[in-house]
Amino acid sequence: YLGLIVAQGVYVVHFLVELLHLVEAAFGNKDALQALIASIGYKTTAPVGSLNETVIMLVVLALIDVVMISNLLIMVIVGGYETFVSRMDLEGHQDQPEWLSHVNASVLKVKLATAIIGISSIHLLKTFINADPMYSALI
Protein backbone atom coordinates (compact mmCIF):
# COMPACT_ATOMS: atom_id res chain seq x y z
CA TYR A 1 0.00 0.00 0.00
CA LEU A 2 2.91 2.37 0.56
CA GLY A 3 3.88 2.06 -3.11
CA LEU A 4 0.33 2.98 -4.14
CA ILE A 5 0.44 6.02 -1.86
CA VAL A 6 3.70 7.11 -3.52
CA ALA A 7 2.09 6.56 -6.94
CA GLN A 8 -0.83 8.74 -5.79
CA GLY A 9 1.67 11.49 -4.95
CA VAL A 10 3.21 11.18 -8.40
CA TYR A 11 -0.23 11.58 -9.99
CA VAL A 12 -0.91 14.69 -7.88
CA VAL A 13 2.38 16.24 -9.05
CA HIS A 14 1.61 15.29 -12.67
CA PHE A 15 -1.85 16.90 -12.40
CA LEU A 16 -0.41 20.12 -10.97
CA VAL A 17 2.31 20.33 -13.65
CA GLU A 18 -0.23 19.84 -16.46
CA LEU A 19 -2.59 22.39 -14.91
CA LEU A 20 0.25 24.90 -14.55
CA HIS A 21 1.21 24.40 -18.21
CA LEU A 22 -2.42 24.92 -19.24
CA VAL A 23 -2.70 28.18 -17.30
CA GLU A 24 0.67 29.42 -18.61
CA ALA A 25 -0.31 28.52 -22.19
CA ALA A 26 -3.60 30.38 -21.75
CA PHE A 27 -1.56 33.48 -20.94
CA GLY A 28 0.57 33.05 -24.07
CA ASN A 29 3.62 31.13 -22.85
CA LYS A 30 4.93 29.28 -25.94
CA ASP A 31 7.14 26.88 -23.96
CA ALA A 32 4.17 25.78 -21.85
CA LEU A 33 2.11 25.31 -25.01
CA GLN A 34 4.78 23.10 -26.56
CA ALA A 35 5.01 21.09 -23.32
CA LEU A 36 1.23 20.57 -23.43
CA ILE A 37 1.28 19.52 -27.06
CA ALA A 38 4.06 17.04 -26.36
CA SER A 39 2.36 15.63 -23.25
CA ILE A 40 -1.02 15.02 -24.91
CA GLY A 41 0.50 13.60 -28.08
CA TYR A 42 -1.24 16.10 -30.35
CA LYS A 43 -0.16 15.48 -33.94
CA THR A 44 -0.66 18.10 -36.61
CA THR A 45 1.10 19.13 -39.79
CA ALA A 46 0.61 22.84 -39.10
CA PRO A 47 2.52 24.41 -36.22
CA VAL A 48 0.37 25.33 -33.25
CA GLY A 49 1.13 28.95 -32.36
CA SER A 50 -1.52 29.47 -29.71
CA LEU A 51 -3.84 27.50 -27.51
CA ASN A 52 -6.77 26.20 -29.54
CA GLU A 53 -9.98 24.40 -28.65
CA THR A 54 -8.70 20.95 -29.57
CA VAL A 55 -5.58 21.29 -27.43
CA ILE A 56 -7.64 22.60 -24.50
CA MET A 57 -10.08 19.71 -24.84
CA LEU A 58 -7.30 17.13 -24.97
CA VAL A 59 -5.56 18.65 -21.95
CA VAL A 60 -8.80 18.75 -19.95
CA LEU A 61 -9.47 15.11 -20.86
CA ALA A 62 -5.94 14.25 -19.72
CA LEU A 63 -6.59 16.04 -16.41
CA ILE A 64 -9.88 14.16 -15.99
CA ASP A 65 -8.02 10.94 -16.71
CA VAL A 66 -5.45 11.71 -13.99
CA VAL A 67 -8.23 12.47 -11.50
CA MET A 68 -10.06 9.24 -12.34
CA ILE A 69 -6.88 7.19 -11.92
CA SER A 70 -6.21 8.96 -8.62
CA ASN A 71 -9.73 8.09 -7.46
CA LEU A 72 -9.10 4.49 -8.49
CA LEU A 73 -5.92 4.46 -6.42
CA ILE A 74 -7.79 5.84 -3.40
CA MET A 75 -10.44 3.14 -3.76
CA VAL A 76 -7.80 0.43 -3.96
CA ILE A 77 -5.77 1.79 -1.05
CA VAL A 78 -8.67 2.41 1.33
CA GLY A 79 -10.90 -0.47 0.22
CA GLY A 80 -8.06 -2.98 0.04
CA TYR A 81 -6.72 -1.99 3.44
CA GLU A 82 -10.21 -2.13 4.96
CA THR A 83 -10.97 -5.50 3.35
CA PHE A 84 -7.69 -7.39 3.64
CA VAL A 85 -5.61 -5.77 6.39
CA SER A 86 -7.57 -4.12 9.18
CA ARG A 87 -10.73 -2.16 9.85
CA MET A 88 -10.20 1.61 9.87
CA ASP A 89 -12.81 2.32 12.60
CA LEU A 90 -14.47 5.24 10.82
CA GLU A 91 -18.03 4.50 12.00
CA GLY A 92 -19.95 7.73 12.41
CA HIS A 93 -17.13 9.92 11.09
CA GLN A 94 -18.38 12.67 8.77
CA ASP A 95 -15.76 11.89 6.09
CA GLN A 96 -16.41 8.15 5.90
CA PRO A 97 -17.15 7.11 2.31
CA GLU A 98 -20.64 5.61 2.03
CA TRP A 99 -19.38 2.52 0.21
CA LEU A 100 -16.77 1.73 2.87
CA SER A 101 -19.32 0.42 5.38
CA HIS A 102 -20.28 -2.50 3.14
CA VAL A 103 -17.05 -3.11 1.25
CA ASN A 104 -15.85 -6.62 0.55
CA ALA A 105 -13.76 -8.20 -2.19
CA SER A 106 -16.63 -8.51 -4.68
CA VAL A 107 -17.87 -4.93 -4.14
CA LEU A 108 -14.30 -3.69 -4.56
CA LYS A 109 -13.94 -5.62 -7.84
CA VAL A 110 -17.16 -4.09 -9.22
CA LYS A 111 -16.04 -0.58 -8.25
CA LEU A 112 -12.62 -1.17 -9.83
CA ALA A 113 -14.21 -2.49 -13.03
CA THR A 114 -16.50 0.54 -13.24
CA ALA A 115 -13.56 2.91 -12.73
CA ILE A 116 -11.49 1.11 -15.37
CA ILE A 117 -14.37 1.40 -17.85
CA GLY A 118 -14.55 5.15 -17.18
CA ILE A 119 -10.80 5.57 -17.63
CA SER A 120 -10.89 3.55 -20.86
CA SER A 121 -13.74 5.73 -22.12
CA ILE A 122 -11.65 8.86 -21.55
CA HIS A 123 -8.74 7.31 -23.49
CA LEU A 124 -11.08 6.35 -26.34
CA LEU A 125 -12.54 9.86 -26.46
CA LYS A 126 -9.03 11.35 -26.57
CA THR A 127 -8.19 9.04 -29.48
CA PHE A 128 -11.31 10.10 -31.40
CA ILE A 129 -10.64 13.80 -30.83
CA ASN A 130 -7.04 13.40 -31.95
CA ALA A 131 -8.03 11.06 -34.83
CA ASP A 132 -8.01 13.68 -37.56
CA PRO A 133 -4.23 14.23 -37.48
CA MET A 134 -3.46 10.55 -36.86
CA TYR A 135 -2.77 8.03 -39.54
CA SER A 136 -5.73 5.79 -40.28
CA ALA A 137 -3.54 2.72 -39.75
CA LEU A 138 -3.02 3.70 -36.10
CA ILE A 139 -6.74 3.95 -35.37
Protein Blocks (a to p, Z undefined) as FASTA:
>chain_A
ZZmmmmmmmmmmmmmmmmmmmmmmmnopaklmmmmmmmnopacfbdcfbdcfklmmmmmm
mmmmmmmmmmmmmmmmmmmmmmmmocehlghiaklcfklmmgcfklmmmmmmmmmmmmmm
mmmmmmmmmmmmpcfklZZ
